[in-house]
Amino acid sequence: MVIAITHESLMYAVYFAPRGKKRLLSLGYLLGQRHLSPLDRLIGVIGDAGAGKSLLIKGMFPGLELTNDDAGINIRPLPLLTHAEEGEFSDHSYHVDIRFELAFTPAYRLAEAIKQAMAKKRRVVVEHFELIYPLLEINAELLLGIGEEVIVTRPSIFGPPPDEMAGIVFKSLKLRRMAHTAEDLTGMVLSEMGEEEPVAHDDVKHGFVLEFPMKPDFDLELLEKQVGQYIKEGLAVSFFDDDHITIGQKKLACTGPRLHINNTAEIEGFHLVKEFIFDPLSGHYLLVGLIGKERSTEIGALNNLGFG
């Protein structure tokens, strides 16, 4: 009797796309444990530059050699192509960044190499999967999209197609960049006010959460006004190194330095929830910041369902 390992009940799962190397690696590991089958041969990953695709893949597939990662390390020649030409696939899993490889190799050749590896029961993890899908004509067995959220699905003949996933995550990444920039800007203002730093950071849809062990006594209206002033000033936001960014002339510690907009003026609809929310599970008081136009401030409705 043959027992097939399936995840046929999964339509899709949605996770916050966190900032920072450790949190992205941890989420990748969690996704691998929850959603990956040892029999999967084609994994599609979709997301724009800087979204965190490489870190998520590293978390899902520890030890997999990424051929083009966020650190700018490029493996040449591409092992997938080399082994396809030799007709001998010595590795169990391969990685290919389609957007990068299209500068060197025709799309049809990349599609052929992926199919050859799959025929040999090898696994191929494909970044920018939506670019090669029209030539492959095979949807991924596991498809992940990374924007403001991480969306995981197991497509069937009924969809979803990769271009639909791309349309969602490419559009929503801007919201994630705005929220992370607003979060760092809020932290900068709190430091200027002489307030204690938060002990933890958390996520909320279209926004951010700062956690404090005791109820703060600073004025939320004043804090929002000062952050808003910096937004209006249009300060440049730049990557400094793997642990820092600059906002204007100030250097700030940051766990996700590549995930920002270029100027504070690009932040739309910033506002704070005008009360500190007590979380009975952690015992912390939460400061909630939101971006986007006409956001609800009803606490129980902030993480609404859907992708809007």
C-alpha positions in Angstrom: 0.0 0.0 0.0 1.3 3.5 -0.9 0.7 6.3 1.5 1.0 9.8 0.0 2.1 12.7 2.1 -0.3 15.5 1.2 -1.3 18.9 2.5 -4.5 18.9 0.4 -6.6 20.8 3.0 -4.3 23.9 2.8 -5.9 26.7 0.8 -3.5 29.4 2.1 -1.8 30.5 5.3 -0.9 34.1 6.1 1.9 35.3 8.5 3.3 38.6 9.4 6.5 39.3 7.5 8.7 40.4 10.3 11.8 42.6 10.2 15.2 41.5 11.3 17.4 38.5 10.4 16.6 36.3 13.4 12.9 36.7 13.1 12.9 36.0 9.3 15.1 32.9 9.8 12.8 31.7 12.6 9.7 32.2 10.5 11.4 30.3 7.6 12.1 27.4 9.9 8.5 27.4 11.1 7.2 27.4 7.6 9.4 24.5 6.7 8.1 22.5 9.6 4.5 23.3 9.0 4.1 23.3 5.2 7.0 21.6 3.5 6.8 18.0 2.4 9.9 15.9 1.9 8.5 14.9 -1.5 8.2 18.5 -2.8 10.3 19.1 -5.9 9.4 22.6 -6.9 9.2 25.5 -4.5 8.3 28.9 -5.8 9.2 32.1 -4.0 7.8 35.5 -5.0 8.8 39.0 -3.7 10.6 42.1 -4.5 14.2 42.9 -3.8 14.8 43.5 0.0 11.6 41.7 1.0 13.6 39.0 2.9 13.3 36.1 0.5 16.9 34.9 1.0 16.6 34.8 4.8 13.2 33.0 4.6 14.7 30.4 2.3 17.7 29.9 4.5 15.4 29.3 7.5 13.3 26.8 5.5 16.3 25.0 4.0 19.3 25.1 6.4 22.5 24.4 4.5 21.1 25.1 1.1 23.6 27.1 -0.9 21.9 30.2 -2.3 23.3 31.2 -5.6 22.5 34.9 -5.2 21.7 36.2 -1.7 21.2 39.6 0.0 24.9 39.8 0.8 25.7 40.0 -2.9 27.3 36.5 -3.1 26.9 35.1 -6.6 27.7 31.5 -7.3 29.1 31.0 -10.8 28.7 28.9 -12.8 25.2 28.1 -11.7 25.2 24.5 -10.2 21.7 23.8 -11.6 22.8 24.5 -15.2 26.2 22.8 -14.8 24.6 19.6 -13.6 21.9 19.8 -16.2 24.5 20.0 -18.9 26.4 17.0 -17.4 23.2 15.1 -17.0 24.1 14.2 -13.4 22.5 15.9 -10.5 24.7 15.3 -7.5 22.9 17.6 -5.1 19.5 17.0 -3.5 18.3 20.6 -3.6 19.1 23.5 -5.9 18.5 27.2 -5.7 18.0 29.6 -8.6 17.2 33.3 -8.7 15.4 33.8 -12.0 15.6 37.6 -12.1 19.4 37.5 -11.6 20.0 34.5 -14.0 18.1 36.0 -16.9 21.0 38.4 -17.3 23.2 35.5 -18.3 20.9 32.6 -19.5 17.9 32.5 -21.7 14.6 31.7 -19.9 13.9 28.6 -21.9 17.3 27.1 -20.8 16.5 27.8 -17.1 13.1 26.2 -17.5 14.7 23.1 -19.1 17.2 22.7 -16.3 14.5 23.0 -13.7 12.4 20.3 -15.4 15.5 18.0 -15.8 16.2 18.3 -12.1 12.6 17.6 -11.2 12.7 14.5 -13.5 15.6 13.2 -11.5 13.6 13.7 -8.3 15.6 16.7 -7.2 14.2 19.7 -5.4 14.5 23.2 -7.0 13.8 26.4 -5.0 13.0 29.2 -7.5 13.1 32.9 -6.5 11.0 35.2 -8.7 9.0 32.1 -9.7 6.4 34.2 -11.6 9.1 35.1 -14.3 9.7 31.4 -15.3 6.2 30.0 -14.8 5.0 30.8 -18.4 7.8 28.7 -19.8 7.6 25.9 -17.2 3.9 25.6 -17.4 4.1 23.8 -14.1 3.0 25.5 -10.9 5.0 25.2 -7.8 4.0 22.5 -5.3 4.6 25.0 -2.5 4.3 28.7 -3.4 5.4 31.5 -1.0 4.8 35.3 -1.5 6.6 37.9 0.7 5.3 41.4 0.9 3.7 43.0 4.0 2.7 39.5 4.8 4.0 36.0 4.0 1.4 34.0 2.1 1.8 30.3 1.8 -0.3 28.2 -0.6 -0.3 24.8 -2.3 -1.6 25.6 -5.8 -3.8 23.2 -7.7 -5.1 23.2 -11.2 -7.6 25.8 -9.9 -4.9 28.2 -8.8 -3.7 30.5 -7.5 -1.4 31.4 -10.4 2.0 32.9 -9.6 1.1 36.3 -11.2 -1.8 36.7 -8.8 0.5 36.1 -5.8 3.0 38.6 -7.3 0.3 41.2 -7.7 -0.5 41.0 -4.0 2.9 40.9 -2.5 4.6 43.5 -4.7 1.8 46.0 -3.9 1.8 45.4 -0.2 5.6 45.6 0.3 5.4 49.4 0.2 3.2 49.3 3.3 5.7 47.1 5.1 8.6 49.5 4.2 6.5 52.5 5.4 5.6 50.8 8.7 9.2 49.8 9.5 10.4 53.3 8.7 7.7 54.9 10.9 8.7 52.5 13.7 12.3 53.5 13.6 11.3 57.2 13.3 9.1 56.8 16.4 12.0 55.1 18.3 14.3 58.0 17.3 11.8 60.6 18.7 11.4 58.6 21.9 15.2 58.7 22.4 15.2 62.4 21.8 12.5 62.8 24.4 14.7 60.9 26.9 12.2 58.0 27.2 13.2 54.4 27.8 13.5 52.1 24.8 10.9 49.4 24.3 11.7 45.9 25.5 10.2 44.2 22.5 8.7 44.9 19.0 5.7 43.2 17.6 3.5 43.3 14.5 0.1 44.6 13.6 -1.4 44.9 10.1 -0.3 48.1 8.4 1.7 49.2 11.4 4.0 48.3 14.3 3.9 47.7 18.1 6.4 48.8 20.7 6.2 47.0 24.1 7.0 48.5 27.5 7.2 46.7 30.8 5.6 49.6 32.7 2.9 52.0 31.5 4.7 54.9 30.0 3.8 58.5 31.0 4.8 60.4 27.8 2.2 62.3 25.8 1.1 60.3 22.8 -0.3 63.4 21.0 3.1 65.1 21.4 4.9 62.0 20.1 2.7 61.7 17.1 3.1 65.4 16.3 6.9 65.2 16.5 7.1 62.1 14.3 4.7 63.8 11.9 7.0 66.8 11.7 9.9 64.6 10.7 7.7 63.0 8.0 6.9 66.4 6.6 10.6 67.4 6.6 11.3 64.7 4.1 14.4 63.2 5.7 16.5 60.8 3.7 16.5 57.2 4.9 19.6 55.1 4.0 21.1 51.7 4.6 24.4 52.2 6.7 25.4 48.6 7.5 23.8 45.3 8.5 22.9 46.8 11.9 22.2 50.4 11.3 20.4 52.9 9.1 20.5 56.7 8.9 17.5 59.0 9.0 18.7 62.5 8.0 22.0 62.9 9.8 21.3 60.5 12.6 22.6 56.9 12.8 20.1 54.4 14.3 20.4 50.7 15.3 18.1 48.7 13.1 17.5 44.9 12.7 16.1 45.3 9.2 18.2 48.0 7.6 17.4 47.0 4.0 13.6 47.2 4.5 12.8 51.0 4.4 11.5 53.6 2.1 14.0 56.2 0.8 12.5 59.3 2.4 10.2 59.9 5.4 7.9 62.0 3.2 6.8 58.7 1.6 5.1 57.6 4.8 1.3 57.9 4.3 -1.3 58.4 7.0 0.9 57.9 10.1 -1.0 58.0 13.4 -0.8 56.5 16.9 -3.6 54.7 18.8 -4.1 57.3 21.6 -3.9 54.9 24.5 -1.5 52.3 25.8 -2.9 48.8 25.4 -2.3 46.4 28.2 -1.5 42.8 27.1 -2.5 40.4 29.9 -0.5 37.6 28.4 2.9 39.4 28.3 2.1 41.9 31.1 3.4 44.6 28.7 1.9 47.9 27.7 1.7 48.4 23.9 2.2 51.5 21.9 0.5 50.9 18.5 1.5 52.9 15.4 -0.4 52.7 12.1 0.2 53.9 8.5 -2.2 54.2 5.6 -5.3 56.2 5.0 -8.5 55.9 7.0 -7.3 53.1 9.3 -9.6 51.9 12.0 -8.3 52.4 15.5 -10.6 49.8 17.0 -8.2 47.5 18.7 -10.1 44.3 18.0 -10.3 45.1 14.3 -6.8 46.0 13.4 -5.8 42.6 12.1 -8.7 42.3 9.8 -8.9 39.3 7.4 -8.0 39.6 3.8 -5.2 41.3 1.9 -6.6 44.8 1.8 
